[in-house]
Amino acid sequence: MAQHFLLSAQARTLSLKAIYKGGEDKAYATFRCLRWPETDGEPVCPRCGCLDHYDIPTRRRFKCAGCRHQYSVTSGTIFASRKLSFMDLCAGIAIFVNAVKGLSALQLGRDLSVSYKTAWILAHKLREALSAEMKGFGLEGEVEIDGAYFGGHVRPENRKEDRKDRRLKENQSEERRVVIVMRQRAGRTLTFVERKEAAGVALAAQYVAPGSKVFADEASHWDALHAHFPDAGRINHSQAYSDDGCNTNQAESFFARLRRMVSGQHHFVSARYLYQYANEAAWKEDHRRLDNGKAFSRILRLAMVSGKSVSFRGYWQRHRLPKGVK
């Protein structure tokens, strides 16, 4: 029986890695086409932009005929200095795309037959690439804003007489954070991680175009929105979820996905990296109607143009950013 399950797991891993019937060569060709789409996969020197090059086929590298710089298809991308094969990377991205409510690094590692550390870094690099798509992006028109708290659960003591009032600040965890989401109707989603939900007012003033109509719930800290958006709409959820188009249903839809991602897949998310998971949920919410093939190509293209990972390059070798730096 144990041997049967082992063979089934091995067959599943092989099927996942066989997404490209052409194997490693076709996966490599996919990377080239998405790295250099303007030249149909022909290499372009990342240093001087020269098209003339010499092939080094034994190492899958190129040498620029102009500046003599050697480079590969993953040079300067989040996959720089990679150790996984191109087929493993393609399989990992396909699995990541297909998990619409997130995927734990342990499961991704089992699917790819790699270590937990390798899978964890791969997933976080892909999340970093997704977030790069929204840098400098603003919202306009009809925008919904809301916040929800994650993490920082303080487990009560077993004995009743030992329990403390967890509503008091001194008895709360420093890991608790609020994810603030702003969703443009029929548009994109921006997410932020803060300590207080009231910080969303300043964020809305910064990222939402003047003259837009902002929708929020009945929480008192959203009253300050009217100073920036006089036409702001408010909905009292104790009375109704929607009132003549005034609602925050799109924001709630995002939080439904993020809550299931955190509680159902990851179980625990560090406050330091909560923004990564929020970005992943936002991207998958915005592109939920894309088929897997288009979503795969979009993520791989983002990975090819995002540049080297700042936060996760050499992470397990202790080349990490200090706390508080993203």
Secondary structure, DSSP 8 states (H G I E B T S, - for coil): -HHHHHHHHHHHHHHHHTSSTTTHHHHHHHHHHHHSGGGTT----TTT----EEEETTTTEEEETTT--EE-TTTTSTTTT--S-HHHHHHHHHHHHH-TT---HHHHHHHHT--HHHHHHHHHHHHHHHHHTTTT--B-SEEEEEEEEES------SSGGG---TTSGGGS-TT-EEEEEEEETTS-EEEEEES-GGGHHHHHHHHB-TT-EEEEES-GGGGGHHHH-TT-EEE-TTT-SEETTEE-HHHHHHHHHHHHIIIIIIS---TTTHHHHHHHHHHHHHTTTS-HHHHHHHHHHHHHHS-S-SSSTTGGGT----TT--
